[in-house]
């Protein structure tokens, strides 16, 4: 997805409109501008057989910041995950997932990586009735 002023439709992007410096014009020294943003997502679900399945995902958001934004404003984010799920019996799922996140600020040099492991267990309580 690419567009200007559409950040509200993305989870990580903070603002749609920002300030752009226009100091050469004394009547309008600053202007409001829609920020261009690029969003990319890819997701893969795979069944290894009857008992195992996996998912892998990658997404990225990149904002073309304006010259009127703060140096610590959000510029780019990355997110990825991979999991392995085990289905020992019908209605039961358990497994582990690795998650990765990265944030880069506009121009202050700050960037950070975040790594997580998550384990889950699910029992499907759903009951179906035949008519």
Phi, psi and omega per residue, in radians:
X1 nan 2.335 3.049
X2 -2.372 2.439 3.089
X3 -3.070 3.079 3.090
X4 -1.991 2.288 3.098
X5 1.234 0.495 -3.122
X6 -2.028 0.361 -3.107
X7 -1.072 -0.466 3.122
X8 -1.075 -0.337 -3.141
X9 -1.550 0.076 3.137
X10 -2.117 2.532 -3.069
X11 -1.171 -0.711 -2.998
X12 -1.556 -0.520 -3.014
X13 -1.236 2.311 -3.018
X14 -1.497 -0.840 -3.005
X15 -2.258 2.604 3.102
X16 -1.560 -0.702 -3.040
X17 -2.086 2.442 3.115
X18 -2.384 3.124 3.140
X19 -1.626 2.399 3.023
X20 -2.092 2.288 3.130
X21 -1.209 2.367 3.131
X22 -2.474 0.865 -2.971
X23 -1.136 -0.310 3.130
X24 -1.265 -0.234 3.125
X25 -1.927 1.891 -3.101
X26 -1.183 -0.353 3.130
X27 -1.331 -0.732 3.123
X28 -2.261 1.350 -3.092
X29 -1.203 -0.334 3.023
X30 -2.361 2.635 -3.137
X31 -2.299 2.623 2.997
X32 -1.528 2.272 -3.119
X33 -2.301 2.471 3.012
X34 -1.273 2.367 -3.110
X35 -1.517 2.241 3.043
X36 -1.213 2.438 -3.124
X37 -2.445 2.487 3.047
X38 -2.055 2.256 3.076
X39 -2.176 2.317 -3.116
X40 -2.246 2.392 3.082
X41 -2.529 2.478 3.068
X42 -2.479 2.362 -3.091
X43 -2.437 2.389 3.132
X44 -2.294 2.203 2.986
X45 -1.897 2.364 -3.128
X46 -2.429 2.291 3.010
X47 -1.697 2.104 -3.129
X48 -1.420 -0.296 -3.104
X49 2.913 -2.769 -3.107
X50 -1.224 -0.536 -2.998
X51 -1.827 -0.339 -3.051
X52 -2.193 2.504 3.033
X53 -2.526 2.815 3.141
X54 -2.475 2.783 2.988
X55 -2.399 2.529 3.052
X56 -2.387 2.469 -3.047
X57 -2.532 2.565 2.975
X58 -2.479 2.400 3.023
X59 -2.501 2.692 -3.125
X60 -2.562 2.473 3.032
X61 -2.205 2.274 3.131
X62 -2.294 2.101 -3.133
X63 -1.831 2.318 2.998
X64 -1.486 1.644 -3.071
X65 -1.180 2.671 3.104
X66 -1.577 2.890 -3.121
X67 -1.307 -0.074 3.109
X68 -1.722 0.034 -3.117
X69 -1.488 2.779 3.085
X70 -1.225 2.663 -3.127
X71 -1.149 -0.420 -3.125
X72 -1.661 0.186 3.088
X73 -1.226 2.703 -3.131
X74 -1.106 2.334 3.104
X75 -2.103 -0.845 -3.043
X76 -2.608 2.505 3.079
X77 -2.423 2.565 3.094
X78 -2.235 2.550 3.093
X79 -2.532 2.368 3.098
X80 -2.513 2.652 3.049
X81 -2.613 2.715 3.032
X82 -2.588 2.431 3.131
X83 -2.435 2.894 3.011
X84 -2.346 2.095 -3.105
X85 -1.987 2.487 -3.131
X86 -2.036 2.317 -3.130
X87 -2.057 1.442 -3.020
X88 -1.177 -0.629 3.112
X89 -2.496 2.819 3.094
X90 -0.962 2.477 3.102
X91 1.367 -0.037 3.138
X92 -2.062 2.278 3.069
X93 -2.352 2.388 3.060
X94 -2.545 2.704 3.114
X95 2.991 -3.058 -3.130
X96 -2.198 2.689 -3.114
X97 -2.452 2.368 3.025
X98 -1.801 2.327 3.138
X99 -2.195 2.494 3.125
X100 -2.295 2.366 3.063
X101 -2.360 2.595 3.116
X102 -2.516 2.374 3.075
X103 -2.174 2.402 3.035
X104 -2.173 2.317 3.084
X105 -1.451 2.945 -3.048
X106 -1.048 -1.050 -3.031
X107 -2.595 0.149 -3.131
X108 -1.594 0.029 3.104
X109 1.499 -0.079 -3.121
X110 -1.305 2.334 2.961
X111 -2.659 2.627 -3.079
X112 -2.545 2.510 3.028
X113 -1.903 2.541 3.105
X114 -2.286 2.295 -3.137
X115 -2.130 2.409 -3.132
X116 -2.483 2.589 2.966
X117 -2.079 2.379 -3.129
X118 -2.313 2.384 3.073
X119 -2.096 2.468 -3.084
X120 -2.472 2.770 3.079
X121 -2.423 2.357 -3.125
X122 -2.382 2.349 2.968
X123 -2.073 2.237 -3.117
X124 -1.508 1.886 -3.097
X125 -1.476 -0.006 -3.056
X126 -1.028 2.381 3.119
X127 -2.124 2.286 3.101
X128 -1.895 2.516 3.140
X129 -2.055 2.354 3.095
X130 -1.620 2.449 3.120
X131 -1.745 nan nan
